Amino acid sequence: MYTLQMRKKLLKIKVEEKLSIRKVAKRFGISPTTVFKWTKEIEVKIRRTKRARKIDMESLKKDVEENPDKYQYERADKFGVSQRGIGYALKRLCVSYKKNTKASKSRRGKAYYLPE
């Protein structure tokens, strides 16, 4: 990661020497896309340290135990989140279930909960 001071210095050289973005990138060994982004916004972006979670994990765990055959999109509708969000939450709970539609109902796997 490049410091704010270095970014400013690099852009100052670009302006003083009237260099193109490609020439500056080649001279300093960085991507032209990076230099272009710095001309638009030079400040360092702060990243989240913790992911936002809208899903109550205890409710999801209870729902999995009560309704093991529900699809992710059904759970997503119930909890008001995206299907992918449910997928990530189930992964955090160590819940694994793959429906095999080609197998008969008696041979299909049941949802199971793997303890942490």
N, C-alpha and C positions, 0 to 999 in steps of 0.2 A: 504494500500500500504506500502510496506517495503522500508525503506531508503537504499541508496547505502552502507552506513556505516554498517547497520545491515546485509546486504547481504554478504559483505566482511567478517565480523566477523563469520557468519555462515559457509561460505566456508573454512575459516581458521581453524575452529574447526574440520570440516570434514577431512581436510588434516592432521592436527596434530594428531588427535585421530584415523585416518585411518578408518573412519566410512563409511558405504555404504549410498547411497542416501536415501534408505528407512529408515535406522536407524536415519539419520539426520532429515528427515521429521517427523518421529514419535516423536523424542525428542523435536522438536520445534513446533509441532502441525500444520504443513503445508503440502501441497500436495507434494508427490514425484515428480510429473511432474514439479512443480514450482522449486524445487531444481535442477532438471535436466536442466531446461531452464537457470537457473542462472549459471550453470557450462559452458554452451555454450556462453551466453551473459549476463554479470552482469549489464550492464548499464540500467538505467531506460529509457524506450521508451517514447518519447514525442508524445502526441496525438494531432490531429488536433482540433482546437477550432471551425473552421467553415468548413462546408462541401463544397466541390468543386461542382460547378454547370456549366455545359456546355450549358444548355438550356436557351435561351432568353425567359423569362416568358411572356413578352408582345407579342412576336410572337406566342407563344403557345396559349395564350388567344385568339388572333385574329383567329388563325387556328381553335380553338374549336367553335368559334362563326360562322365562315364561313362554316366549314365542321363538323357539330355535329355528323354525323354517322360514322366517321372514326374510325377504330380500332387502338389500341395502337401500334401495330407493324407497321402500315402504318405511323403513326406520327413519330415513332422511325426512320424509313427509311428516312423520310423527314428531320428530325433534325440531323441525324447522331449519334444517341445515342441508348442505349439499351431500350428495351420495358419496363423493370422495372424502368428505369430512367424516362420514360414518365409517368409511373404510379405514382411515387413519386411526380413528378412535378404537375400532375393533382390534386393530393391530397392537395398539398400546395395551389393550386388555388381554392380549394373547389369545384371541378368539379366532379359530380357523374353521372355515366351512366352505366346501366347494360342492355346489350342486352339479350332479352329473345327470343331465336330462335324458341321456341315452340309456341309462340303467333303469331297471324296474324300480318301483317304489320301495319294495322290500330290500333292495340292494343299495339304495341310496344311503349315503352317510348321514348321520345326524350331526347337528351342530354340537360342538363340544368346547368346553372351556378348559384351557390349559392353565394351571395355577402358576403364579409368578415365581 
